Amino acid sequence: MDFTVSVILPAAGSGERMNSATPKQFSEVKGKPLICHTIEAFLKNDWISKIVVVCPSTASSASARCLREPEFIHTKVEVVPGAATRHRSIFNGIVHLKQSPPDVVVIHDGVRPFVPDKILKQLVQEANVHGAAGPVVPLVSTVLKMNSEGFLEETLDRTKYVASEMPQAFKYGVLFDAYNKCTQSDFDYGTECLALVHKYCQVQPKLIPGNDQLFKVTYLRDLYAVSGLLETIQ
C-alpha cells in the first residue's frame, strides 16, 4: 500500500445474546480468545501499521488481560477502554489514533474472526479513492415492516436491499469529521458507520460484494461455526 492503514476493533460489548458470563469476544476458540483470532487475521497483512482494540472498561483488568499475555502481545496492537455504546467505543479508538492519524482506518467487529485478504485490500483501496467503503451481501430472508401493534404493515422488496457487513474502511479525516458532527442520539442508538459519513460528510460509500465468511459471532452456535471453519482454513 502506498498509504497508511490502521484498524479499530470495537470489542466492548457485553455479549448478552450469548447468555454467558464471559463476553463473547473473550470466549475461547481453538485454545485462544475469539478476539485474538480476529487480531491475527489483520496481522497477516504487513501493510497494516496499527490495530487498536477497544475493550470493555470493566474488562481492562479481567477478560482483556488475555491480550497482555506474552503469546498475544504484538507491537502493532494497542488496547484502549471502551464506552457504553458501539459508536462511543469506536470514537474512543478514533481519538486514540489522532496523534498519528493513518490515511485510512478500518473498522471491524472484534467478534468477526474472518477477514478475507482480497476483500480487505479492495475495501481500503476503494476508501482511499471514495472516502468510505463497505462489504454487502444479499438478503436471504424477506423483510417485513411491523406496525406498533405487532401486525404486518408492509413487505419490502428484498431485491432492492442488501445487508451491511464488516470490515468497513474510511479516510481517517472523513470518519473523524463525521463523529464530531453526529448527535447524541447517533452515539446512543446508531450502529452503522457508513451511515454517519453519508449523512454528515456527504460521502457516498462504495459498496463491494462480501461473502459468508464475514459473519458476526452472536450466539453460541456461531462459536461452533468458527471452530469448524478454522479447521477447514488451516
C-alpha positions as CSV (number, residue, x, y, z in Angstrom):
1,M,0.0,0.0,0.0
2,D,1.3,3.5,-0.8
3,F,-0.8,4.9,2.1
4,T,-1.1,4.2,5.8
5,V,-3.8,1.9,7.2
6,S,-4.8,1.3,10.9
7,V,-7.6,-0.8,12.3
8,I,-10.0,-0.2,15.1
9,L,-11.6,-3.3,16.6
10,P,-14.6,-2.4,18.8
11,A,-14.8,-5.3,21.3
12,A,-16.5,-3.6,24.3
13,G,-19.9,-5.4,24.0
14,S,-21.3,-7.5,26.9
15,G,-22.5,-10.3,24.6
16,E,-25.9,-10.6,26.3
17,R,-27.4,-12.7,23.5
18,M,-24.7,-15.3,24.1
19,N,-26.1,-15.8,27.6
20,S,-22.6,-16.3,29.0
21,A,-20.7,-14.8,31.9
22,T,-17.7,-14.2,29.6
23,P,-18.1,-11.6,26.9
24,K,-18.2,-13.5,23.6
25,Q,-15.1,-11.7,22.2
26,F,-13.1,-13.4,25.0
27,S,-14.7,-16.8,24.6
28,E,-12.1,-19.5,23.9
29,V,-12.0,-21.0,20.4
30,K,-9.2,-23.4,19.5
31,G,-7.1,-22.5,22.5
32,K,-7.3,-18.8,22.4
33,P,-9.8,-15.9,22.9
34,L,-12.0,-15.2,19.8
35,I,-10.7,-11.6,19.7
36,C,-7.2,-13.0,19.2
37,H,-8.2,-14.8,16.0
38,T,-9.6,-11.5,14.7
39,I,-6.4,-9.7,15.5
40,E,-4.3,-12.4,13.8
41,A,-6.4,-12.1,10.7
42,F,-5.3,-8.5,10.4
43,L,-1.7,-9.1,11.4
44,K,-1.2,-11.3,8.4
45,N,-1.2,-8.1,6.4
46,D,2.2,-6.4,6.9
47,W,0.9,-3.1,5.4
48,I,-1.4,-2.5,8.4
49,S,0.5,-0.2,10.8
50,K,-1.6,-0.4,14.0
51,I,-4.5,-2.3,15.5
52,V,-6.5,-0.5,18.2
53,V,-8.6,-2.9,20.3
54,V,-11.4,-1.2,22.2
55,C,-12.2,-3.3,25.2
56,P,-14.9,-3.0,27.9
57,S,-13.6,-0.6,30.6
58,T,-14.6,-3.1,33.3
59,A,-12.6,-5.8,31.4
60,S,-9.4,-3.9,31.2
61,S,-8.1,-5.9,34.2
62,A,-10.1,-9.0,33.7
63,S,-11.1,-10.6,30.4
64,A,-9.0,-8.2,28.4
65,R,-5.9,-9.4,30.4
66,C,-5.6,-12.1,27.8
67,L,-4.4,-9.5,25.3
68,R,-1.4,-8.8,27.5
69,E,-0.3,-12.5,27.7
70,P,3.2,-12.9,26.1
71,E,1.9,-15.1,23.3
72,F,-0.7,-12.4,22.2
73,I,1.4,-9.2,22.7
74,H,2.4,-7.5,19.4
75,T,4.0,-4.1,18.8
76,K,1.2,-3.2,16.4
77,V,-1.6,-3.9,18.9
78,E,-2.8,-1.3,21.4
79,V,-5.7,-1.6,23.9
80,V,-8.0,1.3,24.9
81,P,-11.1,1.4,27.1
82,G,-14.5,1.3,25.5
83,A,-17.7,3.1,26.3
84,A,-21.4,2.4,26.9
85,T,-22.4,2.2,23.2
86,R,-20.8,1.0,19.9
87,H,-20.3,4.4,18.4
88,R,-18.9,5.8,21.6
89,S,-16.4,3.0,21.7
90,I,-15.4,3.5,18.1
91,F,-14.9,7.2,18.8
92,N,-12.5,6.3,21.6
93,G,-10.5,4.4,19.1
94,I,-10.6,7.2,16.5
95,V,-9.4,9.7,19.1
96,H,-6.6,7.4,20.1
97,L,-5.3,7.5,16.6
98,K,-5.5,11.3,16.4
99,Q,-1.8,11.9,17.4
100,S,-0.6,9.9,14.4
101,P,-3.5,9.5,12.1
102,P,-3.4,7.0,9.3
103,D,-4.6,7.8,5.8
104,V,-7.3,5.1,6.0
105,V,-8.9,3.5,9.1
106,V,-10.6,0.1,9.1
107,I,-13.5,-0.5,11.5
108,H,-14.2,-4.2,12.2
109,D,-16.0,-6.1,14.9
110,G,-13.9,-8.0,17.3
111,V,-16.3,-10.9,17.1
112,R,-15.9,-11.4,13.3
113,P,-12.7,-13.5,13.2
114,F,-12.5,-14.0,9.4
115,V,-11.2,-11.2,7.2
116,P,-10.6,-12.3,3.6
117,D,-7.4,-10.6,2.4
118,K,-8.9,-9.9,-1.1
119,I,-11.9,-8.1,0.4
120,L,-9.8,-6.1,2.9
121,K,-7.4,-4.9,0.2
122,Q,-10.3,-3.8,-2.0
123,L,-12.0,-2.0,0.8
124,V,-9.0,0.1,1.8
125,Q,-8.3,0.9,-1.8
126,E,-11.9,2.0,-2.5
127,A,-12.0,4.0,0.7
128,N,-8.8,5.8,-0.3
129,V,-10.5,6.9,-3.5
130,H,-14.1,7.4,-2.5
131,G,-13.8,8.3,1.2
132,A,-15.6,5.2,2.6
133,A,-16.3,1.6,1.6
134,G,-18.0,-1.5,3.0
135,P,-19.0,-5.0,2.0
136,V,-22.6,-6.1,1.5
137,V,-24.3,-9.4,1.0
138,P,-27.8,-10.2,-0.5
139,L,-30.7,-10.5,1.9
140,V,-31.7,-14.2,2.4
141,S,-34.9,-13.6,4.3
142,T,-37.9,-11.5,3.4
143,V,-38.0,-8.2,5.4
144,L,-41.3,-7.2,7.0
145,K,-42.3,-3.8,8.4
146,M,-44.4,-4.3,11.5
147,N,-46.7,-1.6,13.0
148,S,-46.8,-0.6,16.6
149,E,-49.5,-3.1,17.4
150,G,-47.5,-6.1,16.1
151,F,-49.2,-6.5,12.7
152,L,-47.8,-6.6,9.2
153,E,-47.7,-3.2,7.7
154,E,-45.5,-3.7,4.6
155,T,-43.4,-6.3,2.8
156,L,-40.2,-4.9,1.4
157,D,-38.8,-5.9,-1.9
158,R,-35.5,-7.6,-0.8
159,T,-34.0,-7.3,-4.3
160,K,-33.7,-3.6,-3.6
161,Y,-31.8,-4.0,-0.4
162,V,-28.6,-5.5,0.9
163,A,-27.2,-6.4,4.3
164,S,-24.2,-4.4,5.6
165,E,-21.2,-6.4,6.8
166,M,-17.8,-5.6,8.2
167,P,-15.0,-4.6,7.9
168,Q,-15.6,-1.1,6.7
169,A,-12.9,1.3,5.6
170,F,-12.7,5.1,5.7
171,K,-10.5,8.1,5.1
172,Y,-9.4,8.9,8.6
173,G,-10.3,12.6,8.3
174,V,-13.8,11.8,6.9
175,L,-14.6,9.4,9.8
176,F,-13.2,11.8,12.4
177,D,-15.3,14.6,10.9
178,A,-18.5,12.5,10.9
179,Y,-18.1,11.5,14.5
180,N,-17.5,15.1,15.5
181,K,-20.7,16.2,13.7
182,C,-23.0,13.4,14.8
183,T,-25.7,13.8,17.5
184,Q,-26.0,12.3,21.0
185,S,-28.8,10.1,19.5
186,D,-26.4,8.8,16.9
187,F,-23.9,8.0,19.7
188,D,-26.5,6.3,21.8
189,Y,-28.6,4.4,19.3
190,G,-26.7,4.2,16.0
191,T,-24.7,1.2,14.8
192,E,-23.8,2.0,11.2
193,C,-20.5,3.9,10.4
194,L,-21.3,4.2,6.7
195,A,-24.5,6.0,7.5
196,L,-22.6,8.6,9.5
197,V,-20.2,9.6,6.8
198,H,-23.0,9.6,4.3
199,K,-25.2,11.8,6.4
200,Y,-22.7,14.3,7.9
201,C,-19.9,14.4,5.3
202,Q,-21.9,13.9,2.1
203,V,-19.6,10.9,1.2
204,Q,-21.2,8.2,-0.9
205,P,-19.6,5.0,0.3
206,K,-18.5,2.4,-2.3
207,L,-20.3,-0.9,-1.6
208,I,-18.5,-4.1,-2.7
209,P,-19.6,-7.8,-2.6
210,G,-18.9,-9.6,0.6
211,N,-19.1,-13.3,1.4
212,D,-20.3,-15.7,4.0
213,Q,-17.0,-15.6,6.0
214,L,-17.8,-12.1,7.3
215,F,-20.4,-13.3,9.8
216,K,-20.6,-12.0,13.3
217,V,-20.5,-14.3,16.3
218,T,-23.7,-13.6,18.1
219,Y,-25.0,-16.9,19.5
220,L,-23.3,-20.0,21.0
221,R,-23.8,-21.9,17.7
222,D,-21.7,-19.3,15.9
223,L,-18.7,-20.3,18.1
224,Y,-19.0,-23.8,16.8
225,A,-19.1,-22.5,13.2
226,V,-15.9,-20.5,13.9
227,S,-14.2,-23.6,15.2
228,G,-15.2,-25.7,12.2
229,L,-14.2,-23.0,9.7
230,L,-10.8,-22.5,11.4
231,E,-10.2,-26.2,10.9
232,T,-11.1,-26.0,7.2
233,I,-8.9,-23.0,6.6
234,Q,-6.0,-24.3,8.5
